[in-house]
Amino acid sequence: MVPELPPLPALTRAEGQFIDAYLDIVDLLGKANPSRTSHTYGALRAAQALVGRVEALREALTLMHMRGENEVHAETLACALRVLDGERRAARVTLPEAPAG
């Protein structure tokens, strides 16, 4: 049986958009990571898609700021990232461990 995940914390719509855009960017950076890809076409497609997702991230943060959401509640957002598998997804952005030897 798959363990049940904790519930997603309550987020404003803009915070949800912030998290979604951030994770999309992380996924795309993982696909473009030169240490983890084997084909230029997939990395190119990921790089092309980054532009739109970065704009979505900027729009979410702009909306938060305009609504007076001037503080980022890092602990709550980190919890949301964990629930949405952010740790595994972010690991693709880093370098893989060096081979022993």
C-alpha positions as CSV (number, residue, x, y, z in Angstrom):
1,M,0.0,0.0,0.0
2,V,1.1,3.5,-0.8
3,P,1.4,5.6,2.3
4,E,-1.2,8.4,2.5
5,L,0.3,11.9,2.0
6,P,-0.5,14.6,4.5
7,P,-3.1,17.1,3.2
8,L,-1.9,20.1,1.2
9,P,-1.9,23.1,3.5
10,A,-4.4,25.9,2.9
11,L,-2.9,28.3,0.3
12,T,-4.2,31.4,-1.4
13,R,-4.8,31.0,-5.1
14,A,-1.7,33.1,-5.8
15,E,0.4,30.9,-3.5
16,G,-0.9,27.8,-5.3
17,Q,0.1,29.4,-8.6
18,F,3.5,30.3,-7.2
19,I,4.0,26.7,-6.1
20,D,2.8,25.2,-9.4
21,A,4.9,27.5,-11.5
22,Y,8.0,26.9,-9.3
23,L,7.6,23.1,-9.6
24,D,7.1,23.4,-13.3
25,I,10.4,25.3,-13.5
26,V,12.1,22.8,-11.4
27,D,10.9,20.0,-13.6
28,L,12.0,21.8,-16.7
29,L,15.5,22.6,-15.3
30,G,15.8,18.9,-14.4
31,K,15.0,18.0,-18.0
32,A,17.6,20.5,-19.3
33,N,20.3,19.5,-16.7
34,P,23.3,18.6,-18.8
35,S,24.4,16.0,-16.2
36,R,21.1,14.1,-16.5
37,T,20.1,14.3,-20.1
38,S,21.3,12.4,-23.1
39,H,19.6,14.2,-26.0
40,T,19.8,17.9,-27.0
41,Y,16.2,18.0,-28.3
42,G,14.6,17.2,-25.0
43,A,16.9,19.8,-23.2
44,L,16.0,22.3,-26.0
45,R,12.3,21.8,-25.5
46,A,12.6,22.2,-21.8
47,A,14.6,25.4,-22.2
48,Q,12.0,26.8,-24.6
49,A,9.2,26.0,-22.2
50,L,11.0,27.7,-19.3
51,V,10.2,31.2,-20.6
52,G,6.5,30.7,-20.2
53,R,6.7,29.1,-16.8
54,V,9.0,31.9,-15.5
55,E,6.4,34.4,-16.7
56,A,3.8,32.5,-14.7
57,L,6.0,32.5,-11.6
58,R,6.4,36.3,-12.0
59,E,2.7,36.8,-12.5
60,A,1.9,34.8,-9.3
61,L,4.4,36.7,-7.3
62,T,3.1,40.0,-8.7
63,L,-0.5,39.1,-7.8
64,M,0.6,38.2,-4.3
65,H,2.3,41.5,-3.9
66,M,-0.6,43.5,-5.3
67,R,-3.0,41.8,-3.0
68,G,-0.9,42.7,0.0
69,E,0.6,39.2,0.4
70,N,4.0,40.7,1.1
71,E,5.4,37.8,3.2
72,V,6.3,34.4,1.9
73,H,5.2,31.8,4.5
74,A,8.2,29.6,3.8
75,E,7.3,26.9,6.3
76,T,3.8,26.5,4.8
77,L,5.0,26.6,1.2
78,A,7.8,24.1,2.0
79,C,5.1,21.7,3.4
80,A,3.2,22.1,0.1
81,L,6.3,21.4,-1.9
82,R,6.9,18.2,0.1
83,V,3.3,17.1,-0.4
84,L,3.8,17.7,-4.1
85,D,7.0,15.6,-4.3
86,G,9.2,18.7,-4.5
87,E,12.2,17.0,-3.0
88,R,12.4,14.3,-5.6
89,R,11.7,16.8,-8.4
90,A,14.3,19.3,-7.2
91,A,16.9,16.5,-6.9
92,R,16.9,16.2,-10.7
93,V,18.3,19.8,-10.9
94,T,21.4,18.9,-8.9
95,L,24.5,16.9,-10.0
96,P,24.3,13.1,-9.6
97,E,26.7,11.6,-7.2
98,A,30.2,11.0,-8.6
99,P,31.0,7.4,-9.4
100,A,33.1,5.7,-6.7
101,G,36.6,5.2,-7.7
